[in-house]
Amino acid sequence: MAEQATPLMQHATASWLVDNTALSFEQIAEFCGIHILEVNAMADDLASSKYTGRDPVQAHELTHAEIEKAEKDPNYRMVLQKGPDQVRRTKGPRYTPVSKRQDKPDGISWLLRNHPEISDAQVGKLIGTTRTTINAIREREHWNIANIAPKDPVTLGLCSQRELDAVVAKAAKKAGIEPEVADDTKLGGDKEALIAELHEERAQAARDAEAALSGETGEEDAAPVVHTAETLFKDS
């Protein structure tokens, strides 16, 4: 059975229903998708957090008729009129968790030092910061510049390696910078010649070992000399 949809702001909606309806705590808890003890705490004003009520009728998540029907029948379970609208973020800097925001200056400093070809707009989009902050760090005018240490933003968890590589490649292409050639590519024909030489050495070693083994086998196949008392003590 599919899980029932809940209001966008569960606790705020529950707080409004507690203050403005005669619904049972169980009905409110089930509709909002929270524990009945949380609803009880709101009613007794014992909740650790105070929530500003949110009207589900005005949000088009409930109707007055639905609420009245539930108030008349304690066993009735209200149904959400529509699911909360999904908010899609398409523009603006990326969201960074609060716990990692203090690492942003270190990541920006690392990018400015190691990839000066990346534009401020690209840095801002990658890290989720503003051009003002980027410029302040570049000009060493940031309020906390003494404590900023360049650190890889991937290691800090500010972006993924794939995202960083894509931005660096795009900036390098725009700036006309040739990408670094791997050592294997630089070797070219020399690498292939070396591999062929190693294969030949192994083959020669195998042939030498086979020849040595054949020689030992030939010696073993020769008829052994059998000595008797007569041959041993025969006068010369």
Beta strands, then each sheet from edge to edge (+ up, - down):
end
